[in-house]
Amino acid sequence: MSSNPSLLPSNTTSPPISRTSNDKTPLLHRYSSIEDQNYYHATISNCHYAGHVVRDVEVQKQETDIQQPLSARAILQELKVLVQISNPVVLTYMLQYSLQTGSVLVVGRLGPEELAASVFAFMFATITGWLLGLGGSTALDTLGSQLWGASTGKINEERRLMMNILFQRACIVLNVCFIPVAILWYFVDPVLRLLGQDALLCQMVQSFLRYSIPGTPAYIGFEITKKYLQTQEVLPHASTLTLLVCSPLNMLITYLFVYEFDLGFIGAPIAASLTHWIMLFVLLGIMYVVGDGKTKQTKWGLLPIHRRAFEQWKPFLALAIPGVLSLGSEYAAFEVITVLVGLLDSSTTMAAQSIIVIADDILCTIPLGISVATTTRVGYWLGRGLPGHAKMASFVSILFALSVGAVAAIVLLVTKDSFGYLFSKDTTVVGLVGKVLPYLVIFQFVDGVAGASGGALRGAGCQHWSASANLIGYYAFALPLGAFLSFGSAHLGLLGLWAALCAGLFAIAAIQTIVLLRMNWQCQVELCTLRFKK
């Protein structure tokens, strides 16, 4: 982006940008002095959320000490905003996960080969392609929230123009990145054969992925549009309404294509591609019909493509790639766990694992929603030039995640002996589920801290820390430990795998929290300012 002093926080006195290429000031440390904290001045301002005017957190007239706690009123207000942002995000992700589940339920009735191929294809598509939308769009989380905070005070049209350039850049970059993935999907059969997969499975997965290619740009576009709205804290329920319409519609379309139109197995990916385009256009339609939730005017101006959308790709990719690695490493780790469960050679164990995974898929949307809300708030405060408030938002979100995790833990523990009956009548399976559920309780409790701390790191543009923590926690710790506990002298089976997952996630949460505790928030503000002066 071109140099533009107006991109600095309009309600602050700009500090001298002292960090140069020779500056050795650490990005992570505990503050020992307060002399650099006297640059930032602000007054209490109004912001809009979901069509209503709400008060920003009390912005102190002068932040003199980042370690000095903000008022209880400020903390409660921040918690309120976090809840407002995270609630629709949680529901959105729950509905989004139901799309794959619905497709698998419909196509699975064709036979066991079709069921296995569809599950494998969805997994492969998620890890290699759809992850570009899920993980790559986290760069827009960071840049969008920081830019929106940095441009506070500018007229809405100017702020929207800068956001639209980021939106267009994200769409172009991530779809260009999908081109080699699309080539892989089209010729994936020999690749899967080299990995030792069954010949029939390879052919079916290749057919599935080929018909999934046309819908993936729409999937990426939907994810980017969702982030575009979230970072501006407008139309929070637009994505939820879109999926409330498209989730049941997806099952209907899949059924029609598979059975009524007699397309069989390939009807599922064709229906999924069509659903992704419907999702994108419904979301855009809601935006243009409802407006931005503030002025009730349709002044989005997403087109035409601005020439600056073709600039600054390297900084964008520097945030997008760690975002992809962070989510991708987690998804891949769970796939490895599934393979290890299969090696236990027990239908009871596999059935219990399937039930636990379904419960985890539902519950994980809660820390995921809190994580997205945390990114938005931390990025916003850094853009405003208020490091103390960014730090406060980080730790308020962690406490919020812990409290929500405690509620989920109580529910699971109370129902652990009967939970399995929701999915199976086999008393052996239900009994094993009851034994594993306490580990899932621990996993979800820690996942809240990991999600909130990871969201705070994304808000600060430090996705690389989350990616590194995930690689260490899952691949250097959880998977080796899980293999040892399950197949070694302990012979704990499924219990050993989930105990190892809990230990690995605890390591991830600890690493990310330590990074936040040692974060030099003042330097993050300066880096944010420099980012938008380029």
Disulfide bonds with the S-S distance in Angstrom:
none
